[in-house]
Amino acid sequence: MVIDHLKPVMTESHPISAEELAALQGRALEAKANEAALGANQIDAEAQDLIDADAPQSIDEKQSITN
């Protein structure tokens, strides 16, 4: 109670302007989107590597798998 009397309660949650806050939030969302896209590309590359590793290397191998 004493602190409230000496120091007024802050009513603003952010001391920066609304425009600056909006710009910062936009950059954060853009950074998250870029990070998600990079992650998706890495997953695609890993999946392709797994497919290539499991794929038969020659026609003889393909025939032996089907027989």
GROMACS elastic network, one bead per residue, 0.5 to 0.9 nm:
[ bonds ]
;  ai    aj funct       b0    kb
    1     4     6  0.51734   500
    1     5     6  0.65041   500
    1     6     6  0.88712   500
    2     5     6  0.52066   500
    2     6     6  0.63477   500
    2     7     6  0.85512   500
    3     6     6  0.50660   500
    3     7     6  0.57197   500
    3     8     6  0.81274   500
    4     7     6  0.52429   500
    4     8     6  0.56915   500
    4     9     6  0.64933   500
    5     8     6  0.65543   500
    5     9     6  0.89097   500
    7    10     6  0.88122   500
    8    11     6  0.89724   500
   10    13     6  0.73704   500
   12    15     6  0.65101   500
   14    17     6  0.77866   500
   14    18     6  0.85757   500
   14    21     6  0.83286   500
   16    19     6  0.84105   500
   16    20     6  0.66529   500
   16    21     6  0.66493   500
   17    20     6  0.53511   500
   17    21     6  0.62237   500
   17    22     6  0.86787   500
   18    21     6  0.50292   500
   18    22     6  0.61067   500
   18    23     6  0.86396   500
   19    22     6  0.51508   500
   19    23     6  0.62799   500
   19    24     6  0.86993   500
   20    23     6  0.50911   500
   20    24     6  0.62125   500
   20    25     6  0.86355   500
   21    24     6  0.51023   500
   21    25     6  0.61681   500
   21    26     6  0.85962   500
   22    25     6  0.51032   500
   22    26     6  0.61407   500
   22    27     6  0.86990   500
   23    26     6  0.50994   500
   23    27     6  0.63322   500
   23    28     6  0.87074   500
   24    27     6  0.51809   500
   24    28     6  0.62659   500
   24    29     6  0.87543   500
   25    28     6  0.50240   500
   25    29     6  0.62589   500
   25    30     6  0.86071   500
   26    29     6  0.51738   500
   26    30     6  0.61720   500
   26    31     6  0.86033   500
   27    31     6  0.60505   500
   27    32     6  0.85567   500
   28    31     6  0.50865   500
   28    32     6  0.62136   500
   28    33     6  0.86407   500
   29    32     6  0.50727   500
   29    33     6  0.61737   500
   29    34     6  0.86427   500
   30    33     6  0.50717   500
   30    34     6  0.61999   500
   30    35     6  0.85864   500
   31    34     6  0.51152   500
   31    35     6  0.61338   500
   31    36     6  0.86057   500
   32    35     6  0.50377   500
   32    36     6  0.61288   500
   32    37     6  0.86161   500
   33    36     6  0.50893   500
   33    37     6  0.62039   500
   33    38     6  0.86895   500
   34    37     6  0.50969   500
   34    38     6  0.62367   500
   34    39     6  0.85991   500
   35    38     6  0.51758   500
   35    39     6  0.61712   500
   35    40     6  0.86486   500
   36    39     6  0.50365   500
   36    40     6  0.61652   500
   36    41     6  0.86647   500
   37    40     6  0.50798   500
   37    41     6  0.62483   500
   37    42     6  0.87067   500
   38    41     6  0.50885   500
   38    42     6  0.62735   500
   38    43     6  0.86945   500
   39    42     6  0.51281   500
   39    43     6  0.62505   500
   39    44     6  0.86565   500
   40    43     6  0.50706   500
   40    44     6  0.61603   500
   40    45     6  0.86306   500
   41    44     6  0.50563   500
   41    45     6  0.61984   500
   41    46     6  0.86571   500
   42    45     6  0.50840   500
   42    46     6  0.61840   500
   42    47     6  0.85673   500
   43    46     6  0.50995   500
   43    47     6  0.60846   500
   43    48     6  0.85791   500
   44    47     6  0.50768   500
   44    48     6  0.61644   500
   44    49     6  0.86247   500
   45    48     6  0.51146   500
   45    49     6  0.62209   500
   45    50     6  0.87180   500
   46    49     6  0.50368   500
   46    50     6  0.62885   500
   46    51     6  0.86737   500
   47    50     6  0.50932   500
   47    51     6  0.62010   500
   47    52     6  0.85825   500
   48    52     6  0.60406   500
   48    53     6  0.84810   500
   49    52     6  0.50642   500
   49    53     6  0.60656   500
   49    54     6  0.86354   500
   50    53     6  0.50325   500
   50    54     6  0.61909   500
   50    55     6  0.85372   500
   51    54     6  0.52204   500
   51    55     6  0.60176   500
   52    55     6  0.51416   500
   52    56     6  0.83016   500
   52    57     6  0.88919   500
   53    56     6  0.81002   500
   53    57     6  0.88346   500
   54    57     6  0.88272   500
   55    62     6  0.87882   500
   56    59     6  0.76353   500
   56    60     6  0.86560   500
   56    61     6  0.56944   500
   56    62     6  0.58769   500
   56    65     6  0.85809   500
   57    60     6  0.84555   500
   57    61     6  0.66485   500
   57    62     6  0.79368   500
   58    61     6  0.53107   500
   58    62     6  0.65068   500
   58    63     6  0.88860   500
   59    63     6  0.62511   500
   59    64     6  0.86379   500
   60    63     6  0.51504   500
   60    64     6  0.61775   500
   60    65     6  0.86540   500
   61    64     6  0.50665   500
   61    65     6  0.62022   500
   61    66     6  0.87694   500
   62    65     6  0.52191   500
   62    66     6  0.64245   500
   62    67     6  0.87979   500
   63    66     6  0.52133   500
   63    67     6  0.61582   500
   64    67     6  0.51879   500
